[in-house]
Amino acid sequence: MAKVELQQVSKLYGQQQVVYDINAEIQDGEFYVLLGPSGCGKSTTLRMIAGLETISSGLVLISGQPMNHVPPSKRSISMVFQNYALYPHLTVEENILFGLQVRRIAKPECQRRLTKAVEMLGIGELLKRKPRQLSGGQRQRVALGRAIVSQHPICLMDEPLSNLDAQLRGQMRTELKKLQQDLGITMIYVTHDQVEAMTMGDRMLILKEGRVQQIGRPLDVYNRPENLFVAEFIGSPTINTASGVWERRGNQWGVRLKNGIQSLFLPVDQRNIAPNTPLVLGIRPEFLERYSPDNSVSDLQCFTVSVEETELLGSETLVGFNLAGQRWRAKWMGQWQFKVGDSLEIGFRFENILLFEQSTGKLITVNERTMMKEEKLCG
C-alpha cells in the first residue's frame, strides 16, 4: 500500500514561513496534483515528502509509517525533476540503470527491468546515446525510464513538462497518465499549469502563499470553487467577475451589480449577511449565451454589450466586452466574426453564477432550486 499522509506539515526558512499546516491524504494508486502559482510552496511540499527538505513541524507518513527522519533512499519513492537530472557523461542505458546499480540489483534483473521500461517508452534506439544527443521529449522519457525501473510504489514529479513545447506537452500528458495507470503507482505531481491539473489529476490540492485553498476532484473544483482565488486560477479564459452589494427586497436577499445593469435575488442557506455587504458575482465565459430572436430562450437574463475584441481560435471564438467596469469574455464554439463596436445581447442562466464574499473571497452557498429573478428577460 503506497498511501501518503501529510499532517499539519509546515516549513520555515529561518523566520520566514513558506508552508502552513498542510493536511492531505494521497490514496494508493492516485494521481494527485499539487497546483498553484510560482512561489506558493508546492515544490517545497513535494521535497518534504521526498526527504530533500526537512520538515519544520508536522508529520509525513508513507504507508502509515512516519518519515520525518527517514533518508530519501529509504522512502521507497522515485522522483522526476524539472531538469530531468541526467548524467551528461553516461549513456541513456547507463542513466536508466544507475540507481539500480547503486542498490546492487543483480544484472539479469536490471536487464529485465530495462527491457520492460524501454518497451513502454519506445526508446530502444536511444540506449547508446548521451543526453546531449537527445531532444527534450526524449530526455523526459529517459527520466521516466529511470523512475520505472526503480519499481518504487510512489513517484514524485516536479513540473516535468515545463521545458517542452505545447504540442509535446499535450502528448506527454496522455502518456504520463496512461503510464501511471498501467503501473498502478501513486503519483504526486507538481505543476502551475491548470490544464495539466485538470486533464491528469484524480484529485488536486491548490496552494496560495503556502496555504491550502481547496482539495478535490478537478471538475468539482472547477464547478464549485471554495473561494475567489480558486475560481480565478482554474479555467481559461479566467472566470468573469463583477462587484456588487447585498440588498434586501421584501423577504428575499440578493446582489445588485454596482452600475445597476442587473439585479439578482438569490436566497442563501442559513446565512445572515448585513445589508450593503460588498460581494463579487462570477460566471465562466462558456456559460454566457448569445440571444437572438430566432433562438429565443425564456430563462436567460440578458444585457446588451459592445464588442471590444474578438479572438478566433479555430474551433472556438472568444468575445471581449466591458460589464460593470470589468473586462468580460464569452467563449463560444465555432467561428464568429464580430467587429469592434458590434452590439450583442448576451444572457446567462441563474444556476451558472457564483457569489463570493468580497472581504474574504469565500463562496456563498446558494440554494439553486429556489433562485428568483426580476422579470427582465431577453427580447
C-alpha positions as CSV (number, residue, x, y, z in Angstrom):
1,M,0.0,0.0,0.0
2,A,1.5,3.3,-1.1
3,K,-0.5,5.9,0.8
4,V,1.0,9.3,1.7
5,E,-0.3,11.4,4.5
6,L,0.6,15.0,5.5
7,Q,-0.5,16.0,9.0
8,Q,-0.1,19.7,9.9
9,V,3.1,19.9,7.7
10,S,4.8,23.3,7.8
11,K,8.1,24.7,6.6
12,L,10.2,27.7,7.7
13,Y,13.4,29.1,6.3
14,G,14.8,31.0,9.3
15,Q,11.9,33.3,10.4
16,Q,10.1,33.1,7.1
17,Q,7.3,30.5,6.9
18,V,6.6,29.2,3.3
19,V,4.2,26.3,4.0
20,Y,1.4,26.4,6.6
21,D,-0.2,23.4,8.2
22,I,-0.9,21.2,5.2
23,N,-3.3,18.3,5.8
24,A,-3.7,15.8,2.9
25,E,-4.3,12.1,2.2
26,I,-3.0,10.8,-1.1
27,Q,-4.5,7.3,-1.7
28,D,-2.8,4.3,-3.0
29,G,-2.7,4.4,-6.9
30,E,-3.9,8.0,-7.0
31,F,-2.7,10.7,-9.4
32,Y,-2.5,13.6,-7.0
33,V,-1.7,17.2,-8.3
34,L,-0.1,20.0,-6.2
35,L,-1.2,23.1,-8.1
36,G,-0.6,26.8,-7.6
37,P,1.3,29.9,-8.9
38,S,5.0,30.2,-8.7
39,G,6.3,30.6,-5.2
40,C,3.2,29.1,-3.5
41,G,5.2,26.3,-1.8
42,K,4.2,23.3,-3.9
43,S,7.7,22.2,-4.8
44,T,8.8,22.7,-1.2
45,T,6.0,20.4,-0.1
46,L,7.0,17.8,-2.7
47,R,10.6,17.9,-1.5
48,M,9.5,17.4,2.1
49,I,7.6,14.3,1.0
50,A,10.8,13.1,-0.7
51,G,13.0,13.9,2.2
52,L,15.0,16.5,0.3
53,E,13.8,19.3,2.7
54,T,13.5,19.0,6.4
55,I,10.0,19.4,8.0
56,S,9.7,22.3,10.4
57,S,6.6,20.9,12.1
58,G,4.0,18.3,11.4
59,L,4.3,14.7,10.1
60,V,4.7,12.9,6.8
61,L,3.6,9.3,6.7
62,I,4.2,6.8,3.9
63,S,2.1,3.6,4.1
64,G,1.3,4.6,7.7
65,Q,4.9,4.9,8.8
66,P,6.4,8.3,10.0
67,M,9.1,9.5,7.5
68,N,10.3,12.8,9.0
69,H,13.7,11.4,9.9
70,V,14.0,8.7,7.2
71,P,16.5,9.5,4.5
72,P,15.2,9.8,0.9
73,S,16.8,6.5,-0.2
74,K,14.7,4.6,2.4
75,R,11.3,6.1,1.5
76,S,10.5,3.8,-1.5
77,I,10.0,6.7,-3.8
78,S,11.3,7.8,-7.2
79,M,11.4,11.4,-8.4
80,V,11.5,13.1,-11.8
81,F,12.8,16.7,-11.7
82,Q,12.1,19.6,-13.9
83,N,15.6,19.5,-15.5
84,Y,15.5,15.6,-15.7
85,A,18.8,15.4,-13.7
86,L,20.5,13.1,-16.3
87,Y,24.2,12.4,-16.0
88,P,25.8,14.0,-19.2
89,H,28.7,11.6,-19.3
90,L,26.5,8.5,-19.2
91,T,24.6,6.8,-22.0
92,V,20.8,6.5,-21.9
93,E,21.1,2.9,-20.7
94,E,23.6,3.8,-18.0
95,N,21.4,6.7,-16.8
96,I,18.3,4.5,-16.5
97,L,20.2,1.7,-14.7
98,F,22.3,4.0,-12.4
99,G,20.0,3.8,-9.4
100,L,19.7,0.0,-9.7
101,Q,23.5,-0.4,-9.8
102,V,23.8,1.8,-6.7
103,R,21.3,-0.5,-5.0
104,R,23.3,-3.5,-6.2
105,I,20.4,-5.1,-8.1
106,A,21.6,-8.3,-10.0
107,K,22.5,-7.7,-13.7
108,P,19.8,-10.1,-15.1
109,E,17.1,-8.3,-13.1
110,C,18.5,-4.9,-14.3
111,Q,18.2,-6.0,-17.9
112,R,14.7,-7.4,-17.4
113,R,13.5,-4.1,-15.9
114,L,15.4,-2.1,-18.6
115,T,13.7,-4.1,-21.4
116,K,10.3,-3.5,-19.9
117,A,10.8,0.2,-19.5
118,V,12.3,0.7,-23.0
119,E,9.3,-1.1,-24.5
120,M,6.8,1.0,-22.5
121,L,8.5,4.3,-23.5
122,G,9.6,3.4,-27.1
123,I,13.3,4.5,-26.6
124,G,15.1,1.3,-27.7
125,E,17.1,3.1,-30.4
126,L,18.4,5.7,-27.9
127,L,20.2,3.4,-25.4
128,K,23.7,4.2,-26.6
129,R,23.2,8.0,-26.9
130,K,24.3,10.6,-24.5
131,P,21.8,13.2,-23.1
132,R,23.2,16.0,-25.3
133,Q,22.2,14.0,-28.3
134,L,18.5,13.8,-27.2
135,S,15.6,16.2,-27.7
136,G,13.6,17.5,-24.7
137,G,10.9,14.8,-25.1
138,Q,13.5,12.1,-25.3
139,R,15.2,13.3,-22.2
140,Q,11.8,13.3,-20.5
141,R,11.3,9.6,-21.4
142,V,14.8,8.7,-20.1
143,A,14.0,10.3,-16.8
144,L,10.7,8.4,-16.7
145,G,12.6,5.2,-17.6
146,R,14.8,5.7,-14.5
147,A,11.7,6.0,-12.3
148,I,10.0,2.9,-13.9
149,V,12.9,0.6,-13.4
150,S,13.2,1.6,-9.7
151,Q,9.8,-0.1,-9.2
152,H,9.1,2.1,-6.3
153,P,5.3,2.4,-5.5
154,I,5.4,6.2,-5.3
155,C,6.7,8.6,-7.9
156,L,7.1,12.3,-7.3
157,M,7.2,14.7,-10.3
158,D,8.3,18.4,-10.1
159,E,6.9,20.2,-13.2
160,P,8.4,17.6,-15.6
161,L,6.8,19.0,-18.7
162,S,7.5,22.7,-18.3
163,N,10.5,22.7,-20.7
164,L,8.6,21.1,-23.6
165,D,6.8,22.8,-26.4
166,A,3.0,22.9,-26.3
167,Q,2.3,20.0,-28.7
168,L,4.8,17.7,-26.9
169,R,3.3,18.7,-23.6
170,G,-0.1,17.5,-24.7
171,Q,1.3,14.2,-25.9
172,M,3.3,13.6,-22.8
173,R,0.3,14.4,-20.6
174,T,-1.6,11.5,-22.2
175,E,1.4,9.2,-21.9
176,L,2.1,10.0,-18.3
177,K,-1.4,9.4,-17.2
178,K,-1.6,6.0,-19.1
179,L,1.8,5.1,-17.6
180,Q,0.7,5.8,-14.1
181,Q,-2.4,3.7,-14.6
182,D,-0.6,0.8,-16.2
183,L,2.0,0.7,-13.4
184,G,-0.6,1.3,-10.7
185,I,1.7,3.6,-8.8
186,T,0.9,6.6,-6.6
187,M,1.9,9.7,-8.4
188,I,2.3,13.2,-6.8
189,Y,2.7,15.8,-9.5
190,V,3.6,19.5,-9.1
191,T,2.6,22.0,-11.7
192,H,1.5,25.6,-12.1
193,D,-0.4,24.7,-15.3
194,Q,-4.1,24.2,-14.6
195,V,-4.6,22.4,-17.9
196,E,-2.2,19.7,-16.7
197,A,-4.0,19.5,-13.4
198,M,-7.5,19.3,-14.9
199,T,-6.6,16.6,-17.5
200,M,-4.3,14.4,-15.5
201,G,-5.2,14.6,-11.8
202,D,-7.6,12.3,-9.9
203,R,-7.6,15.0,-7.2
204,M,-5.8,18.3,-6.8
205,L,-4.6,20.4,-3.9
206,I,-4.4,24.1,-4.6
207,L,-1.9,26.3,-2.8
208,K,-1.6,30.0,-2.4
209,E,1.3,31.6,-0.4
210,G,1.8,28.3,1.3
211,R,-1.8,27.8,2.4
212,V,-4.2,25.2,1.2
213,Q,-7.1,26.8,-0.7
214,Q,-9.1,23.7,-1.8
215,I,-8.7,19.9,-2.2
216,G,-10.9,18.0,-4.6
217,R,-11.5,16.3,-8.0
218,P,-10.8,18.6,-10.9
219,L,-14.3,19.1,-12.1
220,D,-15.6,19.6,-8.6
221,V,-13.0,22.3,-8.0
222,Y,-13.9,23.9,-11.4
223,N,-17.6,23.9,-10.8
224,R,-17.6,24.7,-7.1
225,P,-14.5,26.7,-6.2
226,E,-14.4,27.3,-2.5
227,N,-13.1,30.9,-2.9
228,L,-12.5,33.6,-5.4
229,F,-8.8,32.8,-5.8
230,V,-9.5,29.2,-6.9
231,A,-12.3,30.4,-9.2
232,E,-9.9,32.8,-10.9
233,F,-6.9,30.4,-11.0
234,I,-8.8,27.5,-12.6
235,G,-10.2,28.0,-16.0
236,S,-9.1,29.5,-19.3
237,P,-10.1,32.2,-20.1
238,T,-10.5,33.2,-16.4
239,I,-13.9,33.5,-14.8
240,N,-15.8,36.8,-15.4
241,T,-16.4,38.8,-12.2
242,A,-18.3,41.9,-11.2
243,S,-18.6,43.7,-7.9
244,G,-22.0,44.2,-6.3
245,V,-23.7,44.8,-2.9
246,W,-26.1,42.7,-0.9
247,E,-29.6,44.1,-0.7
248,R,-32.9,43.1,0.8
249,R,-36.1,43.2,-1.3
250,G,-39.2,42.0,0.6
251,N,-38.3,38.7,2.2
252,Q,-35.5,38.0,-0.3
253,W,-31.9,38.8,-0.2
254,G,-30.0,39.5,-3.5
255,V,-26.9,41.1,-5.1
256,R,-27.1,44.2,-7.3
257,L,-24.3,45.0,-9.7
258,K,-22.9,48.4,-8.8
259,N,-23.7,50.0,-12.1
260,G,-27.3,48.9,-11.8
261,I,-27.3,46.9,-15.0
262,Q,-28.8,43.9,-13.3
263,S,-30.4,42.8,-10.1
264,L,-30.1,39.2,-9.0
265,F,-32.0,37.9,-6.0
266,L,-30.7,34.6,-4.7
267,P,-31.8,33.1,-1.4
268,V,-28.8,32.0,0.7
269,D,-29.0,28.9,3.0
270,Q,-28.8,29.9,6.7
271,R,-26.6,33.0,6.3
272,N,-27.2,36.4,7.8
273,I,-25.4,38.9,5.6
274,A,-25.7,42.6,6.5
275,P,-27.3,44.9,4.0
276,N,-24.9,46.7,1.6
277,T,-22.2,44.0,2.2
278,P,-19.8,44.0,-0.8
279,L,-19.9,40.8,-2.9
280,V,-18.4,39.5,-6.1
281,L,-20.5,37.8,-8.8
282,G,-18.7,35.3,-11.1
283,I,-19.7,33.4,-14.2
284,R,-17.5,31.4,-16.5
285,P,-17.1,32.5,-20.2
286,E,-18.7,29.3,-21.6
287,F,-21.9,30.0,-19.6
288,L,-22.6,33.3,-21.4
289,E,-25.0,32.8,-24.2
290,R,-25.9,34.9,-27.2
291,Y,-29.5,35.8,-27.6
292,S,-31.2,36.2,-31.0
293,P,-34.9,36.4,-31.8
294,D,-34.6,33.2,-33.9
295,N,-33.2,31.3,-30.9
296,S,-35.2,32.7,-28.0
297,V,-34.6,31.2,-24.6
298,S,-37.1,32.4,-22.0
299,D,-35.0,31.8,-18.8
300,L,-32.0,33.9,-19.9
301,Q,-31.2,37.1,-18.0
302,C,-29.8,39.5,-20.7
303,F,-27.7,42.6,-21.0
304,T,-26.5,44.5,-24.1
305,V,-22.8,44.9,-24.7
306,S,-20.4,46.4,-27.2
307,V,-17.7,44.1,-28.7
308,E,-14.2,45.3,-27.8
309,E,-12.2,42.4,-29.1
310,T,-12.6,39.1,-30.9
311,E,-10.2,36.1,-30.9
312,L,-10.8,33.4,-33.5
313,L,-9.2,30.2,-32.3
314,G,-10.4,27.9,-35.0
315,S,-12.8,25.6,-33.1
316,E,-14.0,28.4,-30.8
317,T,-14.3,32.2,-30.5
318,L,-13.5,34.5,-27.6
319,V,-15.5,37.8,-27.5
320,G,-14.4,40.5,-25.1
321,F,-16.6,43.4,-23.8
322,N,-17.0,45.6,-20.7
323,L,-19.5,45.0,-18.0
324,A,-19.8,46.8,-14.6
325,G,-16.3,48.3,-15.2
326,Q,-14.7,44.9,-15.7
327,R,-13.4,43.2,-18.9
328,W,-15.5,40.1,-19.5
329,R,-15.2,37.4,-22.1
330,A,-17.6,34.9,-23.7
331,K,-16.4,31.7,-25.1
332,W,-18.5,30.1,-27.9
333,M,-17.9,27.1,-30.1
334,G,-17.5,27.8,-33.8
335,Q,-16.1,30.8,-35.8
336,W,-17.9,34.0,-35.0
337,Q,-16.6,37.1,-36.9
338,F,-17.7,40.2,-35.0
339,K,-16.3,43.6,-35.5
340,V,-15.2,46.0,-32.7
341,G,-18.3,48.1,-31.8
342,D,-20.9,45.5,-32.7
343,S,-23.8,45.4,-30.3
344,L,-24.6,42.0,-28.8
345,E,-27.3,40.8,-26.4
346,I,-25.8,38.3,-24.1
347,G,-27.5,36.3,-21.4
348,F,-26.9,33.7,-18.6
349,R,-28.8,31.3,-16.6
350,F,-29.0,31.9,-12.8
351,E,-27.8,28.4,-11.9
352,N,-24.5,29.1,-13.5
353,I,-23.5,32.1,-11.4
354,L,-21.3,32.1,-8.3
355,L,-21.3,34.5,-5.4
356,F,-18.3,35.3,-3.2
357,E,-17.9,37.5,-0.1
358,Q,-15.7,40.4,-1.2
359,S,-13.9,40.7,2.1
360,T,-12.9,37.0,2.5
361,G,-13.3,35.7,-1.0
362,K,-15.3,32.7,0.3
363,L,-18.0,31.2,-1.8
364,I,-21.6,31.8,-0.7
365,T,-23.7,28.7,-0.8
366,V,-26.8,29.3,-2.9
367,N,-29.9,27.1,-2.9
368,E,-30.3,26.8,-6.7
369,R,-33.7,25.3,-6.6
370,T,-35.2,28.4,-5.0
371,M,-33.4,31.1,-7.1
372,M,-35.6,34.0,-8.0
373,K,-35.0,36.8,-10.5
374,E,-36.6,40.0,-11.8
375,E,-38.8,39.8,-14.8
376,K,-36.2,41.3,-17.2
377,L,-35.7,38.6,-19.8
378,C,-34.2,38.5,-23.3
379,G,-36.0,40.0,-26.2
